[in-house]
Amino acid sequence: MEEKQKIIEKLVKIKALAERGVGGEKVTALQMYEALKRKYGISDEEVQQAEAVPVDINKIDLKRYWGLAFQLATIAASLQEEMDFCNKCPYTHTEDCGECSTHWNIRDIQLEFETAQQRLAKAAMEVKA
């Protein structure tokens, strides 16, 4: 059961990538999403349920999870730095932007941030249970 939950969590991330991806990245993520669902017999409803569990991390006692909280803050700082750099670029939000490494760094850091948020939320929920 724990393995299935990990796969569902992975599917949530892949689905998010497919939804905000561009071009081949979007197509590849969607293909991977569908293949994993079939392989493990997981339905769209199970993935949607996993997506729909909102947790307000503002209500979490961050002193208990200082390591995760620090990681989240560090990732957020890196993301802000990359976004500031991107906004200074003359090609921001143009056709040439998609080829820029900063653009891809931002996407990777956003995914890392979402993963860290989920880890923090999951840790807080485990303590409540």
Secondary structure, DSSP 8 states (H G I E B T S, - for coil): -HHHHHHHHHHHHHHHHHHH--THHHHHHHHHHHHHHHHHT--HHHHHHHHT----GGGS-TTTTHHHHHHHHHHHHHHHHHHHHHHHSTTTTSGGGGG-HHHHHHHHHHHHHHHHHHHHHHHHHHHH-
